[in-house]
Each structure stands twice: as C-alpha cells, then as structure tokens.
C-alpha cells in the first residue's frame, strides 16, 4: 500500500527530522511503500522491533544488492561491492580483517591519544573566536584520528572529508557534482569523488606493498582472510568504507550533541554538575543524532507482513531514525534527556552481521569530545543559521556557526 505520508523526499529533512510523519507511520502503517523520483520505490520498516528483526534476518533481507537506494546493475555491483554490500560468509571474511583493531581493550588504549588530539583541535578552534563548529571541530576530530590510525598524512585529512561529503551529499546542492565521468558509474555512489578515492587507495596500496610499515593500511593489505589476500578491487572498496565509516558517526554525533546541549542549557548544567552522567549522556547524544537515517536491504523471497506483500527483489529499508524515537520503547522520545536509562537505541544497528564494528570507538570519541568541551559549550552562541544536509540517508549538520562569549 502506498504510504500515508512521504519520508523519501530529501527536502523533508532540510529544516528538521519529520518526526510527525514517522509517528503516523509507526502508529498506522508500520510497513509502507514509498515512491522515488526515478519512479522506483521501497518498503519502509519504522518500528523499533521490526528494524532489529530485519537487520538480523540477512537471509530474507539481503545486503548483496546494495545498501543504498541506488539501483546497481551486475557490472556495477561486481566492482563496487563493499563490506556494506555483502552477506555472510563473504561479509564475515572481510569483517575479520579489522575486528582485532576494535576490541574493547584496543579501543580503550586509544583514549590518551584521542584526548590529546581533541585538545589540539579545540585549542586551534578557540583561537579563532568565531568559527564553524562543524568545520573546525566535528569534522576534524574523527578524520585526523582516522588518518593517523591508517597511516595517512594529516594534511590529507581535508581531502578525505571532501570525498566523503561529495559521495554522501549528492542530493544536497552544496556537495552535488556537476561534472560527468562515465567511469564514476563504477565508483562509490556513482560519483567522481568515489572514483578519486579509489585511485587514491590504489596508489597507497602500491606504495605499502613496495614499502610495508606497521600501520593499519599495511596490515590490511598483507592479511589473508581464509588464506587469500585482498584483491585490488576489494582493497579499494575496503578503504573507502573505512574512510566514510571512520568519520560519519562521530562527526554528526558531536555536531548534533553540541547543538542539543546549547539548546537545552538545563541538560548541559546537569552534565557539568555531575560528570558521572557522561555515559548516559553519550548514549542519548547518539540516539538523538542517529547519524544514519536508514539502510537498504533487498528481499530474497516473497514475504507477507502487516497484510502487505513484499516481493522478491523489492527494496526494503530500515529506518533507524524512527526506531530511535519509537514511543513503545522510549518514554517521551522527542525530549533530549541525558539521564535516559535504559536507552536501547539502534543508531549502530542491533544484532545481525552489520552491527557497526566501530561503535565502541565512536562512543569513545564522543565521550572524550564532550568531556573536553564541557567548559567550552557554555561560552558558545550561534551567529547564524544552522544548516542541515539535504538528505534522506545521512542525518548531518553542514554548518554550525558560533562565537565565543
């Protein structure tokens, strides 16, 4: 059945999250069909438990036809298949490559270094007096850390951010590419930015194979999951996923969290008065931010749910932003509450093979960022409009202009 309300139009997300529309769907139409601009369409699951169940049932709801709403032909899939676009056991093989770097023990070992980096970034931003918090803080913290972790020079960080913005922001005029290159069809999100990222990854792969070091890039290249090294295509896709995933969750959580604390001074005061609230504050910031609105799956068989028939090959989406504001799970979900407990959000997925591998690292980065910013945020005031990304995929703030009082 056609959806009672639309959630596909990117324009709906420019001013704010259309929570009113998701409330209607959760209540009256938990499974709905939405038409897209190109004439195709997708099914949307919006309730908390359904989002979890679909994510876990990878045999029925597969990632192998792509994780975005973009339609790919077999040739494009063969080249562009990243870890996000795989099911087990292929996905498991790729995931094993980086799992050792994200164990709780290893993530804890990053704390001191990330805290030093955070202080460096904050000092530089504060020295300017007036600045765009997204550009100077939210973008910088995760990407500089990512560069140092991968073994990429710090001065390449801006380029990695630009590629990520252009790949994920094609529905936003600020980031939309206007030039064309036929080769981009075979790059991430069909973009020239993706093609450039692929070429960059290939260059680094050649250099690391010729001159191995002890960085993560070399470890990935030299690894042989299931006895086979990564192919060049696999490495380029792997690098691009790490580049994007290593930035997005932390970046947007820091932006949304800072704005939320500025807009809710009583919550900021409570957190400054009792730093022991930081663990629950981090979870609420991440729930509130929900950096990824939705992910796509593809039905592998006919399924009947809620009286609707999902046919084999249909696109199916799970909406984390709706699940994280589901009234059946969260009391007063549209209230920002740093004491919220329990907080069973699904911002990183929940169960299933695609549970975010870097969730622990993202939590650490958000925690340290706000520990170090607790004395800064009360001194910030907005100096212009908050600009949000035009997207039904990424819940992002593009610009957050502030000044120090």
Buried (B, 14 or more C-beta within 10 A) or exposed (E): EEBEBBBBBBEBBEEEBBEEBBBBBBEEBBBBBBBBEEEEBBBBBBBBBBBBBBBBBBEBBBBBBBBBBBEBEEEBBEBBBBBBBBBEEBBBBBBEBBEEBBEEEEBEEBEEEBBEBBEEBBEEBBEEEEBBBBBBBBBBBBBBBBBBBBBBEEEBBBBBBBBBBBBBBBBBEEBEBEEEEEEBBBBBBBBBBBBBBBEBBBEBBEEBEEEEEEBBBBBBBEBEBEEEEBEEBBBBBBBBBBBBBBBBBBBBBBBBBBBBBBEBEEBBEBBBEEEEBBEBBBBBBBBBBBBBBBBBBBBBEEBEBEEBEBEEEBBBBBBBBBBBBBEEBBEEBEEBBBEBEEBBBBBBBBEBBBBBBBBBBBBBBBBBBBBBBBEBBBEBEBEEEBBBBBBBBBBBBBBBBBBBE
